[in-house]
Amino acid sequence: MTSSTEARDARAHLRHVRISPRKVKIVLDLIRGKEVGKAAGILKSTPKAAAEYLHKLLGSAVANAENNHRLDSAKLYVSECFVCPGPTMKRAMPRAKGRMDRINKRTSHITIAVKEKDA
């Protein structure tokens, strides 16, 4: 049970994204601990493939905070964000002399949590 004085956080999850967790982590490190407005601005101007996914996910976390937890969107900040590896699709690539190399197509599970600032 959570008490009324304890701050709640709202989360959003994105599963099975076809991008490597290593690439997502670089962009997540840019927004961790930032206010939601600043984080959205950073994601808008970041030229990485993961930034588009994270921008939509951040919007979803903010919407969850407003609608499900009745939090004030002006006071929100990114309290927690992390990426976990999802299932890896293994593919074969033909090479010389009848050999083959394995290609790992990695996926990610991304989580963003936003929380209301105290005072």
JOLINTA-V438190 format. One record per residue. N is the residue number from 1. RES is the residue in three letters. PSI is psi as a letter, one per 30 degrees, with the letter a starting at -180 (none if undefined). Layout:
n=N res=RES psi=PSI
n=N res=RES psi=PSI
//
This chain:
n=1 res=MET psi=k
n=2 res=THR psi=k
n=3 res=SER psi=l
n=4 res=SER psi=f
n=5 res=THR psi=f
n=6 res=GLU psi=k
n=7 res=ALA psi=k
n=8 res=ARG psi=l
n=9 res=ASP psi=l
n=10 res=ALA psi=k
n=11 res=ARG psi=l
n=12 res=ALA psi=k
n=13 res=HIS psi=k
n=14 res=LEU psi=j
n=15 res=ARG psi=l
n=16 res=HIS psi=h
n=17 res=VAL psi=k
n=18 res=ARG psi=i
n=19 res=ILE psi=k
n=20 res=SER psi=k
n=21 res=PRO psi=e
n=22 res=ARG psi=e
n=23 res=LYS psi=e
n=24 res=VAL psi=e
n=25 res=LYS psi=e
n=26 res=ILE psi=e
n=27 res=VAL psi=e
n=28 res=LEU psi=e
n=29 res=ASP psi=f
n=30 res=LEU psi=e
n=31 res=ILE psi=f
n=32 res=ARG psi=k
n=33 res=GLY psi=f
n=34 res=LYS psi=l
n=35 res=GLU psi=l
n=36 res=VAL psi=e
n=37 res=GLY psi=e
n=38 res=LYS psi=e
n=39 res=ALA psi=e
n=40 res=ALA psi=e
n=41 res=GLY psi=e
n=42 res=ILE psi=e
n=43 res=LEU psi=e
n=44 res=LYS psi=e
n=45 res=SER psi=g
n=46 res=THR psi=k
n=47 res=PRO psi=h
n=48 res=LYS psi=l
n=49 res=ALA psi=e
n=50 res=ALA psi=f
n=51 res=ALA psi=e
n=52 res=GLU psi=e
n=53 res=TYR psi=e
n=54 res=LEU psi=e
n=55 res=HIS psi=e
n=56 res=LYS psi=e
n=57 res=LEU psi=e
n=58 res=LEU psi=e
n=59 res=GLY psi=e
n=60 res=SER psi=e
n=61 res=ALA psi=e
n=62 res=VAL psi=e
n=63 res=ALA psi=e
n=64 res=ASN psi=e
n=65 res=ALA psi=e
n=66 res=GLU psi=e
n=67 res=ASN psi=e
n=68 res=ASN psi=e
n=69 res=HIS psi=f
n=70 res=ARG psi=h
n=71 res=LEU psi=l
n=72 res=ASP psi=k
n=73 res=SER psi=f
n=74 res=ALA psi=f
n=75 res=LYS psi=g
n=76 res=LEU psi=k
n=77 res=TYR psi=l
n=78 res=VAL psi=j
n=79 res=SER psi=e
n=80 res=GLU psi=k
n=81 res=CYS psi=k
n=82 res=PHE psi=l
n=83 res=VAL psi=k
n=84 res=CYS psi=k
n=85 res=PRO psi=k
n=86 res=GLY psi=a
n=87 res=PRO psi=k
n=88 res=THR psi=k
n=89 res=MET psi=k
n=90 res=LYS psi=k
n=91 res=ARG psi=l
n=92 res=ALA psi=k
n=93 res=MET psi=k
n=94 res=PRO psi=k
n=95 res=ARG psi=a
n=96 res=ALA psi=l
n=97 res=LYS psi=h
n=98 res=GLY psi=g
n=99 res=ARG psi=l
n=100 res=MET psi=l
n=101 res=ASP psi=k
n=102 res=ARG psi=k
n=103 res=ILE psi=k
n=104 res=ASN psi=j
n=105 res=LYS psi=j
n=106 res=ARG psi=l
n=107 res=THR psi=l
n=108 res=SER psi=l
n=109 res=HIS psi=j
n=110 res=ILE psi=k
n=111 res=THR psi=k
n=112 res=ILE psi=k
n=113 res=ALA psi=k
n=114 res=VAL psi=k
n=115 res=LYS psi=l
n=116 res=GLU psi=k
n=117 res=LYS psi=k
n=118 res=ASP psi=k
n=119 res=ALA psi=none
//
